[in-house]
Amino acid sequence: MTTLKLFKELSRAEIEAVIANLYGNAARISECRLMEGGLFNTTYHIKTEADRNGLVLRVAPINQQLLFDFEKSMMSAEPIFFDMLAEQKIPTSEVVHYDSSFGVIEREYILFRYIPSLPMNDPAVPQEAKPALNRQVGQFLASMHNIKNNQFGWIRPGNASELFDRWGIFLRRFASEIAERSANYGVFNDAELRRFTQVFEDPNVFDPIRQACMVHTDLWEGNVLVNEDQGEWQVVGIIDVDRAVFGDADMEFNSAWALNPDLLHGYSRRLDSSPETMFRRRAYDLLWDFMYAYVWLVQYENMERYEVAKRRGLDMLDRLVSPGGGRYG
């Protein structure tokens, strides 16, 4: 069972205030529905006479003390990320308005134009359409990885960015935060956390990554919007890029879905399979497994998902670091 510690619905008056702030007090809401699938943000599809397809309203989580530092500021970065994707001709969301003033409602929120579509994991999307769709995703992913930066880390507006000159420094900082938060809530024991942070301590492992590129980090079928047009299925949106980081492109390839042959065919770049690269990919898996163990236990109180993430993380840790602390080759 999942506890909704971050998710909180808005009142009708709050939703009306958001729309009035955008379109004026005369604007009338013709339809408003809570969209499924969100545990982190609270998301609505809202229709008015001012927009034919309507808007998507996403509202930031409550109980922000439970969030990682990057999660507290990632909504503010979405307009930046979507502009970057649009410049690369990658279909994505169009930001209509972002508000962090807390003057309209007492939460940060962002509005997008609604894209008529289905998520790629919807049962209505036929399996025979998936190979071509995956090739399209691969092409768009290659374009995303062409978006470069001269530093590594989380890009944020103004002076709020957490960027570093070396990839290894960023990873050590992030792993340290995961370990500290996990220790505070008993997600892992001290010995496990010491072995976890050891994985990221050797600069010779991660600092050879010299070029930072935009990495989605949460790319899966649920974050790919598709639509059928005259019998042809097309990708019409790569969404939820708020967790994007500038780092090693190999961080993207940490799931069976991302490694499927059709996606890689569209990606058109041969993945390196050297021992050093394979170690880094496993280390990235480890990073997310430990982070999501915290997420499932602390943010969502879902014990079943927590146990799965914890077990997966500890199994990966055993593959990377010996019980005595030495790194496996």
C-alpha positions in Angstrom: 0.0 0.0 0.0 1.2 3.5 -0.9 0.7 6.4 1.4 0.2 9.7 -0.4 2.6 11.8 1.7 3.6 14.2 -1.1 0.3 14.2 -3.1 -2.5 16.5 -2.2 -5.5 17.5 -4.3 -6.4 21.2 -4.8 -9.8 22.6 -3.8 -12.0 23.8 -6.6 -11.4 27.4 -5.5 -7.6 26.9 -5.8 -8.0 25.5 -9.4 -10.2 28.4 -10.3 -7.7 30.8 -8.9 -5.0 29.3 -11.1 -7.1 29.7 -14.2 -8.3 33.2 -13.3 -4.6 34.2 -12.8 -3.9 33.0 -16.3 -7.0 34.0 -18.3 -8.8 36.5 -16.1 -11.7 36.3 -13.7 -14.2 35.8 -16.6 -12.6 32.4 -17.5 -14.8 29.5 -16.9 -13.7 25.9 -16.4 -15.8 23.5 -18.5 -14.0 20.3 -17.4 -11.5 19.4 -14.8 -10.2 15.9 -14.0 -7.4 14.5 -11.8 -4.9 12.7 -14.0 -3.8 9.2 -13.0 -0.4 7.9 -12.4 1.1 10.7 -10.3 2.4 10.1 -6.7 4.9 13.0 -6.6 3.1 16.0 -8.2 -0.6 16.5 -8.3 -1.8 16.8 -11.9 -5.0 17.9 -13.5 -6.4 18.2 -17.1 -8.4 21.4 -17.3 -10.5 22.7 -20.2 -11.8 26.2 -20.7 -13.1 28.1 -23.6 -9.7 29.7 -24.0 -7.9 26.5 -25.1 -9.4 23.8 -27.4 -7.4 20.9 -26.0 -7.0 22.3 -22.5 -4.2 22.6 -20.1 -2.2 20.3 -17.8 -1.8 21.7 -14.3 0.9 20.2 -12.2 1.3 21.2 -8.6 4.4 20.6 -6.5 4.5 18.1 -3.6 3.7 18.8 0.0 6.0 17.7 2.9 9.0 19.0 1.0 11.3 18.1 3.9 11.1 14.5 2.6 12.5 15.5 -0.8 16.0 15.3 -2.1 17.6 18.7 -2.7 17.3 18.4 -6.5 13.6 17.5 -6.2 12.8 20.7 -4.3 13.9 22.8 -7.3 13.2 20.7 -10.3 9.9 22.2 -11.3 11.6 25.6 -11.8 14.0 24.0 -14.4 11.3 22.5 -16.6 10.9 25.6 -18.8 14.6 25.5 -19.4 14.6 21.8 -20.3 11.6 22.0 -22.6 13.2 24.9 -24.5 16.3 22.8 -25.0 14.3 19.9 -26.3 12.3 22.2 -28.7 15.5 23.6 -30.1 16.5 20.0 -31.0 13.1 19.4 -32.6 12.2 16.9 -30.0 8.4 16.8 -29.4 7.7 17.8 -25.8 5.4 19.8 -23.6 4.9 23.5 -24.1 5.0 25.5 -20.9 2.2 28.1 -20.6 3.0 29.5 -17.2 5.2 28.7 -14.2 4.5 30.2 -10.8 6.6 30.0 -7.6 5.2 33.2 -6.0 2.8 31.3 -3.7 0.6 34.3 -4.2 -2.1 32.5 -6.3 -2.1 29.3 -4.3 0.2 28.2 -1.5 2.1 25.8 -3.7 4.4 26.0 -6.7 2.8 25.0 -9.9 3.3 24.8 -13.7 0.8 24.8 -16.6 1.4 23.0 -20.0 -0.7 22.8 -23.1 -2.4 19.4 -23.2 -1.1 17.0 -25.9 -3.9 14.7 -27.3 -2.2 11.4 -26.9 -1.7 8.2 -25.1 1.3 7.1 -23.0 3.2 4.5 -24.9 2.4 1.9 -22.2 -1.4 2.3 -22.6 -3.0 -1.0 -23.6 -4.7 0.8 -26.6 -1.2 1.2 -28.2 -0.8 -2.0 -30.4 2.2 -4.1 -29.8 2.9 -4.2 -33.5 3.4 -0.4 -33.4 6.1 -0.6 -30.7 9.2 -1.4 -32.9 8.7 1.8 -35.0 7.8 3.9 -32.0 11.0 2.7 -30.2 13.1 3.6 -33.2 11.6 7.1 -33.0 12.4 7.3 -29.3 16.0 6.3 -30.0 16.3 9.0 -32.6 14.9 11.6 -30.1 17.2 10.3 -27.4 20.2 10.7 -29.6 19.1 14.3 -30.2 18.7 14.9 -26.5 22.2 13.6 -25.8 23.4 16.2 -28.4 22.5 18.9 -25.9 25.8 19.6 -24.1 27.0 21.6 -21.1 30.4 22.4 -19.9 29.6 21.3 -16.3 27.9 18.3 -14.7 24.9 18.3 -12.5 21.4 19.8 -12.1 20.7 22.9 -14.1 18.5 25.4 -12.4 17.4 29.0 -13.1 19.6 31.9 -11.9 22.1 31.0 -9.3 20.4 27.9 -8.0 22.3 25.4 -10.3 24.4 22.6 -8.7 27.1 22.2 -11.3 30.5 20.7 -11.0 33.6 20.6 -13.2 34.0 16.8 -12.8 31.4 14.1 -13.1 32.8 12.2 -10.2 32.4 15.2 -7.8 28.7 15.4 -8.7 28.2 11.7 -8.1 30.0 11.8 -4.8 27.8 14.7 -3.6 24.6 13.0 -4.7 25.6 9.6 -3.2 26.5 11.3 0.1 23.0 12.9 0.2 21.3 9.6 -0.5 23.4 8.0 2.3 22.7 10.7 4.8 18.9 10.7 4.2 18.9 6.9 4.2 20.7 6.8 7.5 18.3 9.3 9.1 15.3 7.0 8.2 16.9 3.6 8.6 16.6 2.7 4.9 19.9 0.9 5.0 22.3 0.1 7.8 25.6 2.0 8.3 27.8 -0.8 6.9 25.7 -0.9 3.7 25.9 2.8 3.3 29.6 2.9 3.7 30.0 0.3 1.0 27.6 2.3 -1.2 29.5 5.6 -1.0 32.8 3.7 -1.6 31.6 2.9 -5.1 31.8 6.6 -6.1 35.0 7.6 -4.2 37.6 6.7 -6.9 37.9 9.7 -9.3 39.6 7.5 -11.8 36.4 5.6 -12.4 34.1 8.5 -13.2 36.2 11.6 -14.0 37.2 10.2 -17.4 33.7 11.3 -18.5 34.6 14.7 -19.9 31.5 15.8 -21.8 28.2 16.5 -20.0 25.1 15.9 -22.0 21.4 16.1 -21.1 20.3 12.7 -19.7 16.5 12.2 -19.1 17.1 9.6 -16.3 13.4 8.6 -16.2 12.7 7.6 -19.8 10.3 4.8 -20.1 7.1 4.1 -22.0 5.0 6.0 -19.5 6.9 9.2 -20.3 6.5 8.8 -24.0 3.3 10.2 -25.5 2.1 8.7 -28.8 -0.8 9.3 -31.2 -2.2 7.6 -34.3 -2.6 9.6 -37.4 -4.1 8.0 -40.5 -3.0 4.5 -39.3 0.5 5.5 -38.4 1.6 5.8 -34.8 4.0 8.7 -33.9 5.8 9.9 -30.9 4.2 13.3 -30.1 5.9 14.0 -26.7 8.9 13.1 -24.5 7.7 14.4 -21.1 8.6 14.5 -17.4 12.2 15.8 -18.0 12.2 17.5 -14.6 14.7 14.9 -13.3 17.1 15.5 -16.2 20.8 15.8 -15.3 23.8 16.8 -17.3 26.2 13.9 -17.1 27.2 10.6 -18.7 24.9 9.4 -21.6 25.4 5.9 -20.4 23.3 6.7 -17.3 20.3 6.5 -19.7 20.9 2.8 -20.5 20.0 1.2 -17.2 16.8 -0.7 -18.1 15.9 -3.6 -20.4 13.5 -1.2 -22.2 16.3 1.4 -23.0 18.5 -1.4 -24.3 15.9 -2.9 -26.7 17.3 -3.4 -30.2 14.7 -1.1 -31.9 15.5 1.8 -29.6 19.2 1.3 -30.0 18.7 1.1 -33.8 17.1 4.5 -33.7 19.8 5.8 -31.4 22.4 4.9 -34.1 25.4 4.9 -31.8 27.2 1.8 -30.7 27.3 1.5 -26.9 30.7 0.9 -25.3 31.0 -2.4 -23.6 34.4 -2.0 -22.0 34.8 -3.2 -18.4 35.1 0.5 -17.2 31.9 1.5 -18.9 30.0 -1.6 -17.7 31.1 -0.8 -14.1 29.9 2.8 -14.4 26.5 1.6 -15.8 26.1 -0.8 -12.8 27.1 2.0 -10.5 24.3 4.2 -11.9 21.9 1.4 -11.4 23.1 1.2 -7.8 22.6 5.0 -7.3 19.0 4.8 -8.5 18.2 1.7 -6.5 19.4 3.3 -3.3 17.6 6.5 -4.1 14.4 4.7 -4.8 14.6 2.6 -1.7 14.5 5.9 0.2 11.7 7.1 -2.0 9.5 4.1 -1.6 10.0 3.8 2.2 10.1 7.5 3.2 8.2 9.4 0.6 5.5 6.8 -0.2 5.6 4.3 2.7 5.2 1.4 0.3 7.0 -1.4 2.0 6.7 -3.9 -0.8 8.3 -1.6 -3.4 10.9 -0.5 -0.8 11.9 -4.1 -0.2 12.3 -4.8 -3.9 14.4 -1.6 -4.4 16.5 -2.4 -1.3 17.1 -6.0 -2.4 18.0 -5.0 -5.9 20.4 -2.3 -4.6 22.1 -4.7 -2.2 22.5 -7.3 -4.9 24.1 -4.7 -7.2 26.3 -3.5 -4.3 27.6 -7.1 -3.9 28.5 -7.1 -7.6 30.5 -3.9 -7.3 32.1 -3.9 -3.9 33.4 -6.9 -1.9 32.3 -7.3 1.8 35.8 -6.2 2.7 35.5 -2.9 0.9 37.5 -3.7 -2.3 36.1 -3.0 -5.7 35.5 -5.9 -7.9 37.0 -5.7 -11.4 
